[in-house]
């Protein structure tokens, strides 16, 4: 009995559960739905748990079969009512269209009767081609085609063709002293390469501008021209501070064919250069001969700290920045604009695995005055070179700022009986200029003095400390004979 009662009770529980499950089916609402299910083409507005259906608009979609059968009669009545409404709507629309058309034509005829001139500009007259364009108040506008100036490849090639005859390759030989495995010293020649461009020509010599670090300390300089011919060159003048130099080639050693091909470079104005302008670099990259790279001016007036390995010093230079590739051997070569004008002298590049496209050039506007002075220098033998007779050190901007001193060359000592001593200069004086040229380094002063003959008079500008304050003074110095030179003796 217990088992039977349990079974009966179990059956009852099952029935109760069935009834409850059926009721839960009516009350159950979907837990979640996709966006497409939320907004289908036939949008559901509500779920009715009583009828177990989704309601569409005002008409429920019912799942009960009896209700579907009961609704068949109603559907026929609804179809008849729908057809009657459709016919009624079409009749009203047709009447409205006829009335509107007649009203428009009538209004237009009345308007043209009152204003006869307006008929000439009417829609019917335009269709017949009788429009008087002089009476038109409107004009159809259009966008005029513009022009964009671009440097085409052919234009760049043309620039290169016209300028490359003025570019040269420079190969140099420097003798250095080395030590072998057994402690014996011997001389070893070191080869170097660079570039330059022709800046002057006369009956005696061909003048070529380049970087000072390309020719500094060299024992032999060879120049290769655009036609492949070579010639020996010698240093005309250098300015280590500006990293500029001019070398000369005896023009009588050149063949007529070479003279007919080469030409003097056209110098531009770097002050007018704008960031974003095209830049073309030509030079003897890696010593393989002339190569061309193209880029843009990235920045102007960049202050760059440059280490001069030859003179063991660091200096600040104000340069043009370009993303045109500058490689070893490009130094001294020309940086050109799209007109083929030299706007810079390629000098250095920033070399780092994390950096790309940061090359620098000396602005040509800053270089021209120095190049002109170097070109006018006379090549003298050692016993013909002028001698100032001082030892000194550079007063850089950092030193000058720290010690409150002027920038220039600080005189440590004077040669007894030398030219500077005779002119009244003293230890502690700071030379700031010579012959109107600003002096910022002892190498610059030495190069200038060495370019003048013994007995030449020069005007030296210097600053002297008087009662704790530097005051400017000038002296005329007659250069003496040139003894054996050391790195710090002039």
HUQUI-V901218 format. One record per backbone hydrogen bond with DSSP energy under -1.0 kcal/mol. CO is the residue of the C=O (numbers start at 0). NH is the residue of the N-H. E is the energy in kcal/mol with one decimal. If there is no record, write none. Layout:
co=CO nh=NH e=E
co=CO nh=NH e=E
This chain:
co=0 nh=4 e=-4.5
co=1 nh=5 e=-2.3
co=2 nh=6 e=-2.3
co=3 nh=7 e=-3.6
co=4 nh=8 e=-3.5
co=5 nh=9 e=-3.0
co=6 nh=10 e=-3.1
co=7 nh=11 e=-2.9
co=8 nh=12 e=-2.9
co=9 nh=13 e=-2.5
co=10 nh=14 e=-2.8
co=11 nh=15 e=-3.0
co=12 nh=16 e=-2.9
co=13 nh=17 e=-2.7
co=14 nh=18 e=-3.0
co=15 nh=19 e=-2.8
co=16 nh=20 e=-3.1
co=17 nh=21 e=-2.5
co=18 nh=22 e=-2.5
co=19 nh=23 e=-2.7
co=20 nh=24 e=-1.9
co=21 nh=25 e=-1.2
co=22 nh=26 e=-1.8
co=23 nh=27 e=-1.9
co=33 nh=37 e=-1.6
co=34 nh=38 e=-1.9
co=45 nh=54 e=-2.8
co=47 nh=52 e=-1.7
co=52 nh=47 e=-3.0
co=53 nh=60 e=-1.5
co=54 nh=44 e=-2.0
co=54 nh=45 e=-1.0
co=55 nh=58 e=-2.0
co=58 nh=55 e=-1.8
co=63 nh=67 e=-1.5
co=64 nh=68 e=-2.2
co=65 nh=69 e=-2.5
co=66 nh=70 e=-1.2
co=68 nh=71 e=-1.5
co=70 nh=74 e=-1.7
co=71 nh=75 e=-1.4
co=72 nh=76 e=-1.7
co=73 nh=77 e=-2.3
co=74 nh=78 e=-2.1
co=75 nh=79 e=-1.9
co=76 nh=80 e=-2.3
co=77 nh=81 e=-2.2
co=78 nh=82 e=-2.2
co=79 nh=83 e=-2.1
co=80 nh=84 e=-2.1
co=81 nh=85 e=-2.1
co=82 nh=86 e=-2.2
co=83 nh=87 e=-2.0
co=84 nh=88 e=-2.2
co=85 nh=89 e=-2.2
co=86 nh=90 e=-2.0
co=87 nh=91 e=-1.9
co=88 nh=92 e=-2.3
co=89 nh=93 e=-2.3
co=90 nh=94 e=-2.1
co=91 nh=95 e=-2.3
co=92 nh=96 e=-2.1
co=93 nh=97 e=-2.1
co=94 nh=98 e=-2.4
co=95 nh=99 e=-2.4
co=96 nh=100 e=-2.3
co=97 nh=101 e=-2.4
co=98 nh=102 e=-2.1
co=99 nh=103 e=-2.2
co=100 nh=104 e=-2.2
co=101 nh=105 e=-2.3
co=102 nh=106 e=-2.4
co=103 nh=107 e=-2.2
co=104 nh=108 e=-2.2
co=105 nh=109 e=-2.2
co=106 nh=110 e=-2.2
co=107 nh=111 e=-2.4
co=108 nh=112 e=-1.8
co=109 nh=113 e=-2.0
co=110 nh=114 e=-2.5
co=115 nh=118 e=-1.3
co=116 nh=119 e=-1.2
co=117 nh=120 e=-1.1
co=118 nh=121 e=-1.3
co=121 nh=125 e=-1.8
co=122 nh=126 e=-1.5
co=123 nh=127 e=-1.3
co=124 nh=129 e=-2.2
co=131 nh=134 e=-1.8
co=149 nh=151 e=-1.1
co=151 nh=155 e=-2.3
co=152 nh=156 e=-2.6
co=153 nh=157 e=-2.0
co=154 nh=158 e=-2.2
co=155 nh=159 e=-2.4
co=156 nh=160 e=-2.4
co=157 nh=161 e=-1.8
co=158 nh=162 e=-1.4
co=159 nh=163 e=-2.6
co=162 nh=165 e=-2.0
co=163 nh=166 e=-1.4
co=165 nh=197 e=-2.6
co=167 nh=195 e=-1.8
co=168 nh=223 e=-2.8
co=169 nh=193 e=-2.8
co=170 nh=221 e=-3.0
co=171 nh=191 e=-2.4
co=172 nh=218 e=-3.5
co=172 nh=219 e=-1.5
co=173 nh=189 e=-3.3
co=175 nh=187 e=-2.7
co=177 nh=185 e=-1.7
co=179 nh=182 e=-1.5
co=183 nh=179 e=-2.8
co=185 nh=177 e=-2.5
co=187 nh=175 e=-2.5
co=189 nh=173 e=-2.5
co=191 nh=171 e=-2.5
co=193 nh=169 e=-2.5
co=195 nh=167 e=-2.6
co=196 nh=208 e=-2.5
co=197 nh=264 e=-2.7
co=199 nh=206 e=-2.7
co=203 nh=250 e=-1.9
co=204 nh=201 e=-2.3
co=205 nh=248 e=-2.1
co=206 nh=198 e=-2.4
co=206 nh=199 e=-1.4
co=207 nh=246 e=-2.6
co=208 nh=196 e=-1.7
co=209 nh=244 e=-2.1
co=211 nh=215 e=-2.1
co=214 nh=217 e=-1.7
co=219 nh=172 e=-2.2
co=220 nh=232 e=-2.4
co=221 nh=170 e=-2.8
co=222 nh=230 e=-1.9
co=223 nh=168 e=-2.4
co=224 nh=227 e=-2.0
co=228 nh=224 e=-2.7
co=230 nh=222 e=-3.2
co=233 nh=247 e=-2.8
co=236 nh=245 e=-2.7
co=238 nh=243 e=-2.1
co=243 nh=238 e=-3.1
co=244 nh=209 e=-2.5
co=245 nh=235 e=-2.9
co=245 nh=236 e=-1.7
co=246 nh=207 e=-2.8
co=247 nh=233 e=-2.0
co=248 nh=205 e=-2.4
co=249 nh=252 e=-1.6
co=250 nh=253 e=-1.2
co=254 nh=258 e=-2.2
co=255 nh=259 e=-2.0
co=257 nh=261 e=-2.5
co=265 nh=341 e=-2.8
co=268 nh=271 e=-1.2
co=273 nh=276 e=-1.9
co=276 nh=296 e=-2.6
co=278 nh=294 e=-2.9
co=279 nh=335 e=-3.4
co=280 nh=292 e=-2.3
co=282 nh=284 e=-1.7
co=282 nh=290 e=-2.1
co=283 nh=286 e=-1.9
co=284 nh=287 e=-2.0
co=290 nh=282 e=-1.8
co=292 nh=280 e=-2.8
co=294 nh=278 e=-2.5
co=295 nh=322 e=-1.7
co=296 nh=275 e=-2.2
co=298 nh=320 e=-2.8
co=301 nh=318 e=-2.7
co=303 nh=316 e=-2.6
co=305 nh=314 e=-2.7
co=307 nh=312 e=-1.6
co=312 nh=307 e=-3.6
co=314 nh=305 e=-3.6
co=316 nh=303 e=-3.0
co=318 nh=301 e=-2.8
co=319 nh=360 e=-2.2
co=320 nh=297 e=-2.4
co=320 nh=298 e=-1.5
co=321 nh=358 e=-2.7
co=326 nh=329 e=-2.9
co=327 nh=285 e=-4.4
co=328 nh=283 e=-1.0
co=329 nh=332 e=-2.5
co=330 nh=194 e=-2.7
co=332 nh=345 e=-2.1
co=333 nh=281 e=-2.0
co=334 nh=342 e=-3.3
co=334 nh=343 e=-1.3
co=335 nh=279 e=-2.4
co=336 nh=339 e=-2.0
co=340 nh=336 e=-1.8
co=341 nh=267 e=-2.8
co=342 nh=363 e=-1.9
co=343 nh=334 e=-2.7
co=344 nh=361 e=-2.6
co=345 nh=331 e=-3.2
co=347 nh=359 e=-3.1
co=351 nh=354 e=-1.5
co=357 nh=349 e=-3.1
co=358 nh=321 e=-2.6
co=359 nh=346 e=-2.6
co=359 nh=347 e=-1.1
co=360 nh=319 e=-3.1
co=361 nh=344 e=-1.7
co=362 nh=366 e=-1.5
co=363 nh=367 e=-2.3
co=366 nh=370 e=-2.9
co=367 nh=371 e=-2.8
co=368 nh=372 e=-1.6
co=369 nh=373 e=-2.5
co=370 nh=374 e=-2.6
co=371 nh=375 e=-1.2
co=380 nh=383 e=-1.7
co=383 nh=453 e=-1.3
co=386 nh=479 e=-2.5
co=387 nh=419 e=-2.3
co=388 nh=414 e=-2.2
co=389 nh=489 e=-2.3
co=390 nh=411 e=-2.5
co=390 nh=412 e=-1.6
co=392 nh=409 e=-2.9
co=394 nh=407 e=-1.2
co=395 nh=399 e=-3.0
co=396 nh=400 e=-2.3
co=397 nh=401 e=-2.1
co=398 nh=402 e=-2.7
co=399 nh=404 e=-1.9
co=407 nh=394 e=-3.0
co=408 nh=430 e=-2.6
co=409 nh=392 e=-1.8
co=410 nh=427 e=-2.6
co=412 nh=390 e=-2.4
co=414 nh=417 e=-2.5
co=417 nh=421 e=-2.2
co=418 nh=422 e=-1.3
co=419 nh=424 e=-2.1
co=420 nh=423 e=-1.4
co=425 nh=428 e=-1.8
co=428 nh=410 e=-2.8
co=429 nh=462 e=-2.5
co=430 nh=408 e=-2.2
co=431 nh=438 e=-2.7
co=432 nh=460 e=-2.7
co=433 nh=436 e=-2.0
co=436 nh=433 e=-2.0
co=440 nh=444 e=-1.8
co=441 nh=445 e=-2.6
co=442 nh=446 e=-2.4
co=443 nh=447 e=-1.8
co=444 nh=448 e=-2.4
co=445 nh=449 e=-2.7
co=448 nh=451 e=-1.6
co=451 nh=385 e=-2.5
co=452 nh=455 e=-1.9
co=455 nh=478 e=-2.6
co=457 nh=476 e=-3.0
co=458 nh=434 e=-3.1
co=459 nh=474 e=-2.3
co=460 nh=431 e=-2.4
co=460 nh=432 e=-1.7
co=461 nh=472 e=-2.9
co=462 nh=429 e=-2.4
co=463 nh=470 e=-2.5
co=465 nh=468 e=-1.1
co=468 nh=465 e=-3.3
co=470 nh=463 e=-2.6
co=472 nh=461 e=-2.8
co=474 nh=459 e=-3.2
co=476 nh=457 e=-2.7
co=478 nh=454 e=-2.0
co=485 nh=488 e=-1.1
co=489 nh=387 e=-2.7
